[in-house]
Amino acid sequence: MTQLLRALWLLVGIAALGWLCARFGLADVGAALNRVNLVDAGIYVCAAVAVLLGYSVRWQLVLRAMGARLPLGRLVAARLAGDAVGALVPGGKVGGDPVRVALIVGNQVTGVRASAGVAIDRVLELIGNCVCAIVCVSIFSLTRTVGTPQGTPLLLLGTMVVPLLALVVIVCTLRAGRRPFTPLFESLARAVPRVGGVLAVVRQTEDQLIEFFRDHPTAFVAGLLGSLLIELVVIVEYHFLLAAFGMALDLPTLLMTVLASGLSRVVPTPAGLGALEASEVTVLGLASGRPEVGFVVGMVMRLHETLWTTLGMLVLLVRGTSFARLRVLAARKAAA
């Protein structure tokens, strides 16, 4: 059934992308590809590498606070591979987090500690995402009050404020030494007995989370500030990505295109296929009345996603790790 749903979503994404191609044509996309500016493209690559390094350094900071020291190169490779798998499976980037765990487990890092480290790193990233999204929507709302449906910014703000508050509550709960996840899994175990086998792992992971948030506030604050800095570099990255193809967007519109790119990952099509392009068409249509420009922006961002997904899959290939092997590793760790 799961495979059928994935195939269905893939077909939906292909259909959506095909409709957009038929609607707007590929002439403007071809023109953008023909006017690539190598200087802007080089700056984009540098910014993209800086973002990847930022993610990995933040993760390394979390693991060191937990007593695990891993080389930065190993974390960079695991992050690349995890993001690539996350792009191809439902769940957005979070869908690739088990891969990150599998690739760092070893003599220095137990499965529980690796899981907790990835979870903390993801919490830091999500908080940064939500804060950045709120700022993006606020700037857009203040500068584009004419011609934009008034309910749209408010809906987007609500979409970001709710998960941000939920994350704050979870962090505060863990810092206070309470367990927010054990009751949830206990309820699930009563409804689905096979879930009961992971209760012990959940408790051990919560122990690691409680220890981090309670005993390492400096690392948490540093990771949070790092997340906000990474968000700024992401905006620079996307600015030069679009500039490399001759597209100059004003700051409010650029911020909304970045936000739309992130939100498109919620749609369970592989790599947000069709959803990414449709979201950019919507944003540029609302912001400037030029949805055809949004289609070109979406296709350029598709190139970006494809590039980094390919690099991540190459990392898995070089390490001799396949999807089948990852499932075996996951099964072994669950048994342990």
Secondary structure in CASP SS format (residue, H / E / C, confidence):
PFRMAT SS
TARGET T0000
AUTHOR 0000-0000-0000
METHOD secondary structure of the structure
MODEL  1
M C 1.00
T H 1.00
Q H 1.00
L H 1.00
L H 1.00
R H 1.00
A H 1.00
L H 1.00
W H 1.00
L H 1.00
L H 1.00
V H 1.00
G H 1.00
I H 1.00
A H 1.00
A H 1.00
L H 1.00
G H 1.00
W H 1.00
L H 1.00
C H 1.00
A H 1.00
R H 1.00
F H 1.00
G C 1.00
L C 1.00
A H 1.00
D H 1.00
V H 1.00
G H 1.00
A H 1.00
A H 1.00
L H 1.00
N H 1.00
R C 1.00
V C 1.00
N C 1.00
L H 1.00
V H 1.00
D H 1.00
A H 1.00
G H 1.00
I H 1.00
Y H 1.00
V H 1.00
C H 1.00
A H 1.00
A H 1.00
V H 1.00
A H 1.00
V H 1.00
L H 1.00
L H 1.00
G H 1.00
Y H 1.00
S H 1.00
V H 1.00
R H 1.00
W H 1.00
Q H 1.00
L H 1.00
V H 1.00
L H 1.00
R H 1.00
A H 1.00
M C 1.00
G C 1.00
A C 1.00
R C 1.00
L C 1.00
P C 1.00
L H 1.00
G H 1.00
R H 1.00
L H 1.00
V H 1.00
A H 1.00
A H 1.00
R H 1.00
L H 1.00
A H 1.00
G H 1.00
D H 1.00
A H 1.00
V H 1.00
G H 1.00
A H 1.00
L H 1.00
V C 1.00
P C 1.00
G C 1.00
G H 1.00
K H 1.00
V H 1.00
G H 1.00
G H 1.00
D H 1.00
P H 1.00
V H 1.00
R H 1.00
V H 1.00
A H 1.00
L H 1.00
I H 1.00
V C 1.00
G C 1.00
N C 1.00
Q C 1.00
V C 1.00
T C 1.00
G H 1.00
V H 1.00
R H 1.00
A H 1.00
S H 1.00
A H 1.00
G H 1.00
V H 1.00
A H 1.00
I H 1.00
D H 1.00
R H 1.00
V H 1.00
L H 1.00
E H 1.00
L H 1.00
I H 1.00
G H 1.00
N H 1.00
C H 1.00
V H 1.00
C H 1.00
A H 1.00
I H 1.00
V H 1.00
C H 1.00
V H 1.00
S H 1.00
I H 1.00
F H 1.00
S H 1.00
L H 1.00
T H 1.00
R C 1.00
T C 1.00
V C 1.00
G C 1.00
T C 1.00
P C 1.00
Q C 1.00
G H 1.00
T H 1.00
P H 1.00
L H 1.00
L H 1.00
L H 1.00
L H 1.00
G H 1.00
T H 1.00
M H 1.00
V H 1.00
V H 1.00
P H 1.00
L H 1.00
L H 1.00
A H 1.00
L H 1.00
V H 1.00
V H 1.00
I H 1.00
V H 1.00
C H 1.00
T H 1.00
L H 1.00
R H 1.00
A C 1.00
G C 1.00
R C 1.00
R C 1.00
P C 1.00
F C 1.00
T H 1.00
P H 1.00
L H 1.00
F H 1.00
E H 1.00
S H 1.00
L H 1.00
A H 1.00
R H 1.00
A H 1.00
V C 1.00
P H 1.00
R H 1.00
V H 1.00
G H 1.00
G H 1.00
V H 1.00
L H 1.00
A H 1.00
V H 1.00
V H 1.00
R H 1.00
Q H 1.00
T H 1.00
E H 1.00
D H 1.00
Q H 1.00
L H 1.00
I H 1.00
E H 1.00
F H 1.00
F H 1.00
R H 1.00
D H 1.00
H C 1.00
P H 1.00
T H 1.00
A H 1.00
F H 1.00
V H 1.00
A H 1.00
G H 1.00
L H 1.00
L H 1.00
G H 1.00
S H 1.00
L H 1.00
L H 1.00
I H 1.00
E H 1.00
L H 1.00
V H 1.00
V H 1.00
I H 1.00
V H 1.00
E H 1.00
Y H 1.00
H H 1.00
F H 1.00
L H 1.00
L H 1.00
A H 1.00
A H 1.00
F C 1.00
G C 1.00
M C 1.00
A C 1.00
L C 1.00
D C 1.00
L H 1.00
P H 1.00
T H 1.00
L H 1.00
L H 1.00
M H 1.00
T H 1.00
V H 1.00
L H 1.00
A H 1.00
S H 1.00
G H 1.00
L H 1.00
S H 1.00
R H 1.00
V H 1.00
V C 1.00
P C 1.00
T C 1.00
P H 1.00
A H 1.00
G H 1.00
L C 1.00
G C 1.00
A H 1.00
L H 1.00
E H 1.00
A H 1.00
S H 1.00
E H 1.00
V H 1.00
T H 1.00
V H 1.00
L H 1.00
G H 1.00
L H 1.00
A H 1.00
S H 1.00
G C 1.00
R C 1.00
P H 1.00
E H 1.00
V H 1.00
G H 1.00
F H 1.00
V H 1.00
V H 1.00
G H 1.00
M H 1.00
V H 1.00
M H 1.00
R H 1.00
L H 1.00
H H 1.00
E H 1.00
T H 1.00
L H 1.00
W H 1.00
T H 1.00
T H 1.00
L H 1.00
G H 1.00
M H 1.00
L H 1.00
V H 1.00
L H 1.00
L H 1.00
V H 1.00
R C 1.00
G C 1.00
T C 1.00
S C 1.00
F H 1.00
A H 1.00
R H 1.00
L H 1.00
R H 1.00
V H 1.00
L H 1.00
A H 1.00
A H 1.00
R H 1.00
K H 1.00
A H 1.00
A H 1.00
A C 1.00
END
